[in-house]
Amino acid sequence: MEERFISLLYPSEASHDFHANRENLPNISEDVCDELGLGEIFDLKNSSLTDFFTSSEEVIRYRQAAIADVIENDEIRATLSKAQPILDDIQELRRLDSESASSGDSYLYSITEIELYVSCIEALHEGFLPIRDKLQSEAFKNLSDFIFELCSSDYYRELNEKLQSLAERVHEVKSITVGVNLDNQLRPDSAGVISINSEPFKSGKMLDKILRLSFKNDAFTCIAELSPFGKGQSDNKKEALIGAFNGAIEEVFRSSVKGWRAIVGEYVLDNTDFLLKMLPEIEFVLRSAELMRRLRSHPGCTVCMPEIMPSEAKAFSAVGIYNPRVALAIEETIVTNDFSFDENAGIYVLTGPNRGGKSVITVAVGASQALMQLGLPVPATEAKISPVDAIFTHFPEGADDTIDKGRLGEECARLKEIFDAVSPDSMILLDESLSSTGAYEATYIASEILTGFAVLRCRGIFSTHLHDLAASVAEINDRSAVDGGVKIDTLVAGMEEGERSFKIHRMKPDGRSYARDIADKYGLSFENLMNRVKENKSR
């Protein structure tokens, strides 16, 4: 068959080769994936999420169509789920083959690999046949067309016939008859294989013969049993015996198996390589489809294919966005929010009460951006998103908010690293940065950092407990405007009657309102306290 490029994730060989160079991938590290909760909810075994990020609109659209096919046709998921463990076995078989010291083992591995290859092709063929007309994506159309052409080829039919014939011979082997010549002192002098048998030998113990009610001479009944693998036998002796038997089997099958491998080896290896190269893609597609299924089945959760906007638009607009890791970790309906960057807000300062949803929405935005750049649906009702060249996160490493000059130095060093790496097409997500120092120092340093990021014109969120920082946004905007900086706006995590609503509002913060709500909730406002005093006096 004519060689062709087939991929579930890349529309062309050129795009695949371009992304094979990690320098061409967006800078979204494994640490960032972990902080956004993506490593946990994907849990890939054969690859890393960082292998699949892209900034190419063409690649993203190609993947979106493929994932939409899987979501709409559960038969695709079932078919790929059958193929994946077979490919895992082929991969493991190759590992064992490379470690095997016996060429006899290698011949048998070759036959087993061909059997697995054929079973994988059959699983794909049977799975795609009923739904061939339903496929919409270029990725699965190409894959199914290739499988159908392969299965209808004369060479493949001949391969199947030869495989069945040889496999029957190999798998019928249950025992070998060995002849041993003895010297004058009855010591083994030479030995050889007399026959290969389709029946196993039976024990030669008298009790077994009695139980079988047969005392006749039987060619497959031992008259004296050998126990080469008895207790106390050394591993070296066992390996020597196994090697001797493998060598004998190899001699018997050498001509047929070796000839077989020479005829079909290159053909099978090429096509098996094609499937093995797709193994990480198959796993990625399956995990992605499963993630979307889990999200869509959760109360209040929807997913949507985002509209891909040009990079220069720097767009991020989502309706009903939520944090997918949080959604999967709770049983109740998730709270959703609307979020967007625009000409009046390239960067947000997000304030609000502790555990009020600041970190949740910050992660939700980053996770949605990352999922879009994997070519996947995002956790929202609708969305328009431009690719970024990097996502940088600076999240707290612990719950210690006390003054710690050592930790402050580490935080500042990390923020400097991020600043040096950021471009106008990057996204920054800072969550409770500078919490290791006092409010005055933290507010001063944060205002300097935000002014710098604004001048760099990147997109981002600075989630913070520093209400004075949010109050100084107008001054920061005045400073950065001189150098053409993007505007900074404020977001507030809401409180309703002293309870956290987890709703995010675009408004100016009033730090005192949070304290007032909390004080009212627990009866600690001055008015409540005075009422308590009056009640106590009246008793």
Secondary structure, 3 states (H helix, E strand, C coil): CCCCCCCCCCCCHHHHHHHHCHHHCCECCHHHHHHCCHHHHHCCCCCCHHHCCCCCHHHHHHHHHHHHHHHHCHHHHHHHHHHHHHHHHHHHHHHHHHHCCCHHHHHHHHHHHHHHHHHHHHHHHHHHHHHHHHCCCHHHHHHHHHHHHHHCCHHHHHHHHHHHHHHHHHHCCCEEEEEEEECCCCCEEEEEEEEEECCCCECCCHHHHHHCCCCCCCCCECCCCCCCCCCCCCHHHHHHHHHHHHHHHHHHHHHHHHHHHHHHHHHHHHHHHHHHHHHHHHHHHHHHHHHHHHHHCCCCCCCECCEECCHHHCCEEEEEECCHHHHHHCCCCCCCEEEEEECCECEEEEECCCCCCHHHHHHHHHHHHHHHCCCCCECCCEEEECCCCEEEEECCCCCCCCCCHHHHHHHHHHHHHHHHHCCCCEEEEEECCCCCCCHHHHHHHHHHHHHHHHHHCCEEEEECCCHHHHHCHHHHHHHHHCCCCCCEEEEEEEEECCEEEEEEEECCCCHHHHHHHHHHHCCCCHHHHHHHHHHHHHC
